Amino acid sequence: MACSLSSTLALNTITIKGTKFFDSVTKDQFFIKGVAYQPRAATGFSDPLAKPADCKRDFALMKDLGLNTIRVYQVDPSQNHDECMQLLESSGMYLMLDLASPKFSIIRNNPEYDINIWNNVRGTIDAFKGYSNILGFFVGNEVTNDNKTTVASGYVKALLRDTKNYISSTAPRKIPVGYANNDDPDIRLQIQDYFNCGKEEERIDFFGINLYEWCGADTTYKTSGYAERTKDIASYSIPVFLSEFGCNLVSPRTFPEVKSIFGPDMTGTWSGGIVYEWSQEENNYGLVQTKPDNTITTLPDYTNLKAVLAPLHPTGVKMDAFKEQRSISTCPAITSTWEPSVNLPPTPSSSACDCMTSSLSCIASDQAVATTESLGTLLNTVCGMTSCDDISSNGKSGVYGKYSFCSPAQKLSYMYNLYHVNIGKKAAATCSFNGMAKLSSATKSSDQGCSSVKDTVTPSTDSKSGNTAPSSNSEATPRDDRVMFSLAIAMTASILGL
């Protein structure tokens, strides 16, 4: 029933040609009129696209506001999203979805790209790739946010590569993949160029900028910085839009920037924007307020946004008439303030890690892997006793250990076994580590050849296979300077500071 309803209500897919989005059927240019949609739960994480009653309530108001897109930062891919996606579709709206989650994401200060992150991303793609109103996936949001965290961009680019290849191999259509930048003045141009240079599979399909420079009713297109940002992307070769906008230094917001975003100032260069955000939270950016009885009240920001959006209907150009093609960017030079190596991290392989663990006679105990905090501490300890090169990664030098992409628990088992075999001479006592390790019956005599074993990827026969995807039970919310993800940085720092 869900599948037939979805096909009946299917929106035309949106495609990319050059620097613009187009409706694949009408050939009209598509401008994003969107809102960030991630209502926070009172306790824990709540997937907004797995709550049909809330979707029905909210999407009706969004439609009345004149929106055509929502951006969601985090979902639980194990949940069923059919009803909310159908409600979104019947409201004439598309979804821009972030693929990372707080529990499984690349941490800017101590980046890693491992099998846990990759499995979660694949699960999210599998859960949403079958919906016709998926506009695109964000592979990262403000991961590198200053000139001290640039190495993390190499890990994001590796994830981008694998995401595009996975979609190409398994999805029923090409779904665009992009990146959202925080617009740091020191590195904004490097970020912009980095994700649009190199091999096709390593380049984004669209670029988002989280832009909060236009503050107050007296600010103008020229004085806000919007004019300068438009110049920055004037020769860019792919679509660019505001992945977040809406400064709230003056409240209620009157959104004067909207006339430029969807008017002559910007429609020749930009493809619209996404206002931050739908629900009123502690950061005071909301368009609506949710009451204790789960009803909502529209706030002045909603009314003001509706008023400025109503007369704005940019038409742009027709797809068939649009002939402009631009060159991709040149990769930024590696300097002291732009450090990611041209050698990207490898694609994580569960098969390789499973092969390796099957060769171990000493592995981490259940107690050792009980918490992420204990894993980090234990890895730090054992790496002080023997070399951890095989499980380490260095995005600056471009050197990655053969098992650098395995999970923390698998890495710990590998290191315990390495010490047990090479240092402890296989004595049973050396496979204890105060109860953190235990003996195991290896099914392989060695790990020879394991690191080169690749996962087999086959097209999904069920495009809406969300119920088979791994669950993400994190308590975090959208990642930016207003609502930061809360991450276990200490554990990752321990793993990478070996």
C-alpha positions as CSV (number, residue, x, y, z in Angstrom):
1,M,0.0,0.0,0.0
2,A,2.8,2.4,0.9
3,C,4.7,1.8,-2.3
4,S,1.6,2.3,-4.5
5,L,0.6,5.5,-2.7
6,S,4.2,6.8,-3.1
7,S,4.2,6.2,-6.8
8,T,0.8,7.9,-7.2
9,L,1.9,11.0,-5.4
10,A,5.5,11.1,-6.8
11,L,7.0,14.5,-7.3
12,N,9.1,15.0,-10.3
13,T,12.7,14.3,-9.5
14,I,15.1,17.3,-9.4
15,T,18.2,17.1,-11.5
16,I,21.4,19.1,-11.9
17,K,22.7,20.7,-15.1
18,G,25.8,22.8,-14.7
19,T,25.2,25.4,-12.0
20,K,21.5,24.9,-11.5
21,F,18.8,22.6,-10.3
22,F,15.9,21.7,-12.7
23,D,12.6,19.8,-12.6
24,S,13.4,16.7,-14.7
25,V,9.9,16.8,-16.3
26,T,8.9,20.4,-16.7
27,K,12.5,21.5,-17.3
28,D,11.9,24.6,-15.1
29,Q,14.7,25.8,-12.9
30,F,14.2,24.8,-9.3
31,F,14.9,27.2,-6.5
32,I,15.1,25.9,-2.9
33,K,12.7,27.5,-0.5
34,G,13.4,25.5,2.6
35,V,13.5,25.3,6.3
36,A,15.7,23.4,8.7
37,Y,13.5,20.8,10.4
38,Q,14.9,19.0,13.5
39,P,12.6,19.5,16.5
40,R,14.4,18.5,19.7
41,A,12.9,16.0,22.1
42,A,12.6,16.6,25.8
43,T,14.8,13.6,26.4
44,G,17.0,11.8,24.0
45,F,17.0,11.9,20.2
46,S,13.8,11.9,18.2
47,D,13.6,11.2,14.4
48,P,11.3,13.9,13.0
49,L,10.5,11.8,9.9
50,A,9.3,8.8,12.0
51,K,6.5,10.8,13.7
52,P,3.6,10.9,11.2
53,A,1.2,13.0,13.4
54,D,3.9,15.7,13.8
55,C,4.7,15.5,10.1
56,K,1.1,16.0,9.1
57,R,0.7,19.0,11.5
58,D,4.0,20.7,10.5
59,F,4.0,20.0,6.7
60,A,0.6,21.7,6.3
61,L,2.0,24.9,7.8
62,M,5.1,24.7,5.7
63,K,3.0,24.3,2.6
64,D,1.0,27.4,3.6
65,L,4.3,29.2,4.1
66,G,5.2,28.5,0.5
67,L,8.2,26.2,1.1
68,N,9.3,23.4,-1.2
69,T,12.2,21.8,0.8
70,I,13.1,20.7,4.3
71,R,16.5,20.0,5.6
72,V,16.8,17.3,8.3
73,Y,20.1,16.8,10.1
74,Q,19.6,13.4,11.7
75,V,17.4,10.4,11.3
76,D,17.2,6.9,12.7
77,P,17.6,4.7,9.6
78,S,16.0,1.7,11.4
79,Q,12.7,3.5,11.6
80,N,10.0,3.5,8.9
81,H,9.7,6.9,7.1
82,D,7.1,6.0,4.4
83,E,4.3,8.0,5.9
84,C,6.2,11.2,6.6
85,M,7.9,11.1,3.2
86,Q,4.5,10.6,1.6
87,L,3.1,13.5,3.6
88,L,6.1,15.6,2.5
89,E,5.5,14.6,-1.1
90,S,1.8,15.4,-1.1
91,S,2.7,18.8,0.4
92,G,4.9,19.4,-2.7
93,M,8.2,19.3,-0.7
94,Y,11.6,17.7,-1.1
95,L,14.1,16.5,1.5
96,M,17.7,17.5,1.9
97,L,19.2,15.0,4.4
98,D,22.4,15.0,6.3
99,L,24.0,11.6,6.3
100,A,26.1,11.9,9.5
101,S,24.9,11.3,13.0
102,P,26.4,12.5,16.3
103,K,27.3,8.9,17.2
104,F,28.8,8.2,13.8
105,S,30.5,11.2,12.3
106,I,33.9,12.6,11.4
107,I,35.2,14.7,14.3
108,R,36.9,17.8,13.2
109,N,39.7,18.0,15.8
110,N,40.6,14.3,15.7
111,P,39.2,12.9,12.4
112,E,38.7,9.2,11.7
113,Y,36.7,7.5,9.0
114,D,35.9,3.9,10.1
115,I,33.5,1.1,9.4
116,N,31.0,2.3,12.0
117,I,30.6,5.7,10.3
118,W,30.4,4.1,6.8
119,N,27.9,1.5,7.9
120,N,25.6,4.2,9.4
121,V,25.9,6.3,6.2
122,R,25.1,3.3,4.0
123,G,22.1,2.5,6.2
124,T,20.8,6.0,5.9
125,I,21.2,6.0,2.1
126,D,19.4,2.6,1.9
127,A,16.5,4.0,4.0
128,F,15.9,7.0,1.8
129,K,17.3,6.3,-1.7
130,G,14.0,5.1,-3.0
131,Y,12.0,8.2,-2.4
132,S,11.5,10.4,-5.5
133,N,11.4,13.6,-3.3
134,I,15.0,13.1,-2.0
135,L,16.6,16.3,-3.3
136,G,20.1,15.4,-2.1
137,F,22.3,14.2,0.7
138,F,24.8,16.3,2.7
139,V,28.0,14.3,3.3
140,G,29.2,16.8,5.9
141,N,28.1,20.0,7.8
142,E,30.8,22.4,9.0
143,V,33.3,19.6,9.7
144,T,36.3,21.8,9.0
145,N,35.3,25.1,10.6
146,D,38.6,27.0,10.9
147,N,42.2,26.8,9.6
148,K,43.2,24.4,12.5
149,T,40.8,21.7,11.5
150,T,41.5,21.4,7.8
151,V,42.8,17.9,7.9
152,A,39.3,16.6,8.6
153,S,38.2,17.7,5.1
154,G,40.3,14.8,3.6
155,Y,38.3,12.3,5.7
156,V,35.0,14.0,4.5
157,K,36.2,13.8,0.9
158,A,36.9,10.1,1.3
159,L,33.3,9.6,2.7
160,L,32.1,11.7,-0.3
161,R,33.8,9.4,-2.7
162,D,32.4,6.3,-1.1
163,T,28.9,7.8,-0.8
164,K,28.8,8.7,-4.5
165,N,30.1,5.3,-5.6
166,Y,27.6,3.5,-3.3
167,I,24.7,5.5,-4.7
168,S,25.8,4.8,-8.2
169,S,26.0,1.1,-7.5
170,T,22.7,0.7,-5.5
171,A,20.3,3.5,-5.9
172,P,17.5,3.6,-8.5
173,R,18.7,7.0,-9.7
174,K,21.5,9.4,-9.3
175,I,21.0,11.3,-6.1
176,P,23.2,14.4,-5.7
177,V,25.6,14.6,-2.8
178,G,26.9,17.9,-1.3
179,Y,28.6,19.6,1.6
180,A,27.5,22.5,3.8
181,N,30.2,25.0,4.8
182,N,30.3,27.4,7.8
183,D,31.8,30.3,5.8
184,D,34.9,30.9,7.9
185,P,36.7,33.8,6.3
186,D,40.1,32.3,6.6
187,I,39.3,29.1,4.6
188,R,36.0,29.7,2.8
189,L,37.6,29.7,-0.7
190,Q,39.8,26.7,0.1
191,I,36.8,24.7,1.2
192,Q,34.8,25.8,-1.8
193,D,37.6,24.7,-4.2
194,Y,38.6,21.5,-2.3
195,F,35.2,19.8,-2.6
196,N,34.9,20.8,-6.3
197,C,38.3,19.6,-7.5
198,G,39.9,16.3,-8.5
199,K,38.2,13.2,-9.7
200,E,34.5,13.2,-10.5
201,E,33.7,10.7,-7.7
202,E,35.6,12.9,-5.2
203,R,33.7,16.1,-6.1
204,I,30.4,17.3,-4.6
205,D,27.4,17.8,-6.8
206,F,26.2,20.9,-5.0
207,F,27.6,23.3,-2.3
208,G,25.8,24.8,0.6
209,I,26.8,27.8,2.7
210,N,25.5,28.4,6.2
211,L,25.4,32.2,6.0
212,Y,24.4,34.5,8.9
213,E,26.0,37.8,7.7
214,W,22.7,39.7,7.1
215,C,21.6,41.0,10.5
216,G,18.9,43.6,11.1
217,A,16.5,45.5,8.9
218,D,19.0,48.3,8.1
219,T,21.5,45.9,6.5
220,T,21.6,45.7,2.7
221,Y,22.7,43.3,0.1
222,K,26.0,45.1,-0.3
223,T,26.7,45.9,3.4
224,S,25.7,42.4,4.6
225,G,28.5,40.5,2.9
226,Y,26.0,38.7,0.6
227,A,27.3,40.7,-2.4
228,E,30.8,39.5,-1.7
229,R,29.8,35.9,-1.2
230,T,28.0,36.1,-4.6
231,K,31.2,37.2,-6.2
232,D,33.0,34.3,-4.5
233,I,30.9,31.8,-6.3
234,A,30.4,33.7,-9.6
235,S,32.5,31.2,-11.6
236,Y,31.7,28.0,-9.6
237,S,30.7,25.0,-11.7
238,I,27.9,23.5,-9.6
239,P,24.8,24.7,-7.8
240,V,25.2,26.8,-4.7
241,F,22.5,27.7,-2.2
242,L,22.2,28.9,1.4
243,S,22.1,25.7,3.4
244,E,21.2,27.8,6.5
245,F,20.3,31.5,6.8
246,G,18.5,33.8,9.2
247,C,20.5,35.9,11.6
248,N,18.6,36.4,14.9
249,L,20.6,39.3,16.5
250,V,17.4,41.3,16.0
251,S,14.2,39.6,17.0
252,P,11.6,39.0,15.7
253,R,13.3,38.5,12.4
254,T,11.9,40.3,9.3
255,F,14.0,38.5,6.8
256,P,15.0,41.3,4.5
257,E,17.6,39.1,2.9
258,V,14.8,36.9,1.3
259,K,14.1,39.6,-1.3
260,S,17.7,39.3,-2.5
261,I,18.0,35.5,-2.2
262,F,14.9,35.0,-4.4
263,G,15.3,38.2,-6.5
264,P,17.5,39.7,-9.1
265,D,20.5,40.2,-6.7
266,M,21.1,36.4,-6.3
267,T,18.9,34.2,-8.5
268,G,21.4,34.3,-11.4
269,T,24.1,32.8,-9.2
270,W,22.4,31.1,-6.2
271,S,19.7,28.3,-6.1
272,G,17.7,29.5,-3.1
273,G,18.1,28.9,0.6
274,I,17.0,27.2,3.8
275,V,15.9,29.3,6.7
276,Y,17.1,28.2,10.2
277,E,14.9,26.8,11.7
278,W,11.3,25.4,12.1
279,S,10.8,24.8,15.9
280,Q,11.6,27.2,18.7
281,E,14.5,25.9,20.7
282,E,16.9,27.3,23.3
283,N,18.8,29.1,20.5
284,N,15.7,31.2,19.6
285,Y,15.6,30.7,15.9
286,G,12.1,29.1,15.7
287,L,9.3,29.9,13.3
288,V,6.8,28.0,15.5
289,Q,6.5,27.0,19.1
290,T,5.4,23.5,20.2
291,K,3.1,23.5,23.2
292,P,3.0,20.8,26.0
293,D,-0.1,19.3,24.4
294,N,1.9,18.9,21.1
295,T,0.0,21.6,19.3
296,I,1.9,24.4,17.7
297,T,1.7,28.2,17.6
298,T,3.2,30.2,14.8
299,L,5.6,32.9,15.9
300,P,6.2,36.4,14.5
301,D,9.1,35.0,12.5
302,Y,6.7,32.7,10.7
303,T,4.3,35.5,9.8
304,N,7.2,37.8,8.7
305,L,8.7,35.1,6.5
306,K,5.4,34.3,4.9
307,A,4.9,37.9,4.0
308,V,8.3,38.4,2.3
309,L,8.1,35.0,0.5
310,A,4.6,35.4,-0.9
311,P,5.4,37.7,-3.8
312,L,8.7,36.1,-4.8
313,H,8.5,33.5,-7.5
314,P,11.8,33.3,-9.4
315,T,11.5,31.5,-12.8
316,G,15.1,31.4,-13.9
317,V,15.9,29.6,-17.2
318,K,14.6,26.5,-18.9
319,M,16.8,23.4,-18.7
320,D,17.0,22.9,-22.5
321,A,18.0,26.5,-23.0
322,F,20.7,26.5,-20.4
323,K,24.0,25.8,-22.1
324,E,26.6,27.3,-19.7
325,Q,29.3,24.8,-18.6
326,R,32.1,25.9,-16.3
327,S,35.4,24.3,-15.4
328,I,35.9,22.5,-12.0
329,S,38.0,24.2,-9.4
330,T,41.7,23.8,-9.0
331,C,42.6,22.0,-5.7
332,P,44.0,24.4,-3.1
333,A,47.7,24.3,-2.4
334,I,48.8,22.5,0.8
335,T,50.0,25.1,3.3
336,S,50.3,25.6,7.0
337,T,46.7,26.6,7.1
338,W,45.4,24.1,4.6
339,E,46.8,20.6,5.4
340,P,44.7,17.7,4.1
341,S,46.8,15.3,2.0
342,V,45.9,14.5,-1.6
343,N,46.1,10.8,-0.5
344,L,42.6,10.1,0.9
345,P,41.7,7.5,3.5
346,P,40.7,4.1,2.2
347,T,37.2,2.8,1.9
348,P,36.2,1.0,5.1
349,S,35.6,-2.7,4.6
350,S,33.7,-4.9,7.1
351,S,34.9,-7.9,5.3
352,A,38.5,-6.9,5.9
353,C,38.0,-6.2,9.5
354,D,36.1,-9.5,10.0
355,C,38.8,-11.4,8.2
356,M,41.4,-9.8,10.5
357,T,39.5,-10.6,13.7
358,S,39.1,-14.2,12.7
359,S,42.8,-14.6,12.8
360,L,43.2,-13.4,16.4
361,S,43.9,-15.6,19.4
362,C,43.6,-12.8,21.9
363,I,40.8,-10.3,21.7
364,A,39.2,-7.6,23.8
365,S,36.8,-8.8,26.5
366,D,33.1,-7.8,26.8
367,Q,34.1,-5.6,29.7
368,A,36.6,-3.8,27.5
369,V,34.2,-2.9,24.7
370,A,31.3,-2.0,27.1
371,T,31.8,1.8,26.6
372,T,33.5,4.1,24.1
373,E,35.3,5.8,26.9
374,S,36.9,2.6,28.1
375,L,37.9,1.7,24.5
376,G,39.8,5.0,24.1
377,T,41.6,4.6,27.4
378,L,42.6,1.0,26.7
379,L,43.8,1.7,23.2
380,N,45.9,4.5,24.5
381,T,47.4,2.1,27.1
382,V,48.3,-0.7,24.7
383,C,49.7,1.7,22.2
384,G,52.2,2.9,24.8
385,M,53.4,-0.7,24.9
386,T,53.8,-1.5,21.2
387,S,53.5,0.2,17.8
388,C,49.9,1.1,16.7
389,D,50.9,2.0,13.1
390,D,48.6,-0.7,11.7
391,I,45.4,0.9,13.2
392,S,46.4,4.6,13.0
393,S,45.6,7.2,10.4
394,N,47.3,10.5,9.5
395,G,45.3,12.7,7.2
396,K,48.1,15.3,7.0
397,S,50.8,12.9,5.8
398,G,48.3,10.7,3.9
399,V,49.5,7.5,5.7
400,Y,46.8,5.1,6.8
401,G,47.3,1.8,8.7
402,K,46.0,-1.3,7.0
403,Y,43.3,-1.6,9.7
404,S,42.8,2.1,10.4
405,F,39.2,1.9,9.2
406,C,38.2,-0.9,11.6
407,S,36.0,-0.3,14.6
408,P,37.6,0.8,17.9
409,A,36.7,-2.6,19.4
410,Q,38.3,-4.5,16.5
411,K,41.4,-2.2,16.7
412,L,41.7,-3.0,20.4
413,S,41.5,-6.7,19.7
414,Y,44.1,-6.5,17.0
415,M,46.5,-4.6,19.3
416,Y,46.0,-7.1,22.2
417,N,46.7,-9.9,19.9
418,L,49.8,-8.2,18.5
419,Y,51.2,-7.8,21.9
420,H,50.2,-11.3,23.0
421,V,51.9,-12.9,20.0
422,N,54.9,-10.7,19.5
423,I,55.7,-9.6,23.0
424,G,54.2,-12.1,25.3
425,K,55.3,-15.2,23.3
426,K,51.7,-16.5,23.3
427,A,51.8,-17.0,27.1
428,A,48.2,-17.2,28.4
429,A,49.0,-14.6,31.1
430,T,49.8,-12.0,28.4
431,C,46.2,-12.2,27.2
432,S,44.7,-10.7,30.3
433,F,45.4,-7.0,30.5
434,N,43.7,-7.0,33.9
435,G,40.6,-8.7,32.5
436,M,40.3,-6.5,29.5
437,A,41.4,-9.2,27.1
438,K,40.5,-12.9,26.7
439,L,41.8,-15.9,24.7
440,S,39.9,-16.8,21.5
441,S,40.0,-19.6,19.0
442,A,41.3,-18.2,15.7
443,T,39.8,-19.7,12.5
444,K,42.6,-18.3,10.3
445,S,46.3,-18.9,10.8
446,S,47.2,-15.3,10.1
447,D,45.7,-12.0,8.8
448,Q,47.7,-12.2,5.6
449,G,45.6,-10.7,2.7
450,C,42.8,-9.5,5.0
451,S,43.4,-5.8,4.6
452,S,42.7,-6.0,0.8
453,V,39.4,-7.8,1.2
454,K,36.5,-5.6,-0.1
455,D,32.9,-5.6,0.8
456,T,30.5,-6.9,-1.9
457,V,27.9,-4.2,-2.9
458,T,24.7,-5.3,-4.6
459,P,21.8,-3.2,-5.7
460,S,19.0,-3.2,-3.2
461,T,15.8,-5.1,-4.2
462,D,13.8,-3.0,-1.7
463,S,14.5,0.7,-2.1
464,K,12.8,1.5,1.2
465,S,14.8,-0.9,3.3
466,G,15.1,1.4,6.3
467,N,14.1,-1.3,8.8
468,T,17.3,-3.2,8.1
469,A,19.6,-0.3,8.7
470,P,21.7,0.2,11.8
471,S,20.1,2.3,14.5
472,S,21.6,5.6,15.7
473,N,20.4,6.3,19.2
474,S,22.3,9.6,19.8
475,E,21.0,12.5,21.8
476,A,22.5,15.2,19.7
477,T,21.0,17.7,17.3
478,P,22.0,19.8,14.3
479,R,25.7,20.6,14.1
480,D,26.6,24.2,13.9
481,D,27.6,27.1,16.1
482,R,24.1,27.4,17.4
483,V,23.3,23.8,18.3
484,M,26.5,21.7,18.4
485,F,26.7,17.9,18.3
486,S,27.9,16.5,21.6
487,L,30.6,14.0,20.8
488,A,32.9,11.6,22.6
489,I,36.0,13.5,21.5
490,A,38.2,12.2,24.2
491,M,37.9,8.6,23.0
492,T,38.8,9.5,19.4
493,A,41.7,11.7,20.6
494,S,43.1,8.7,22.5
495,I,42.8,6.5,19.4
496,L,44.6,8.9,17.2
497,G,47.2,10.1,19.6
498,L,49.0,6.8,19.7
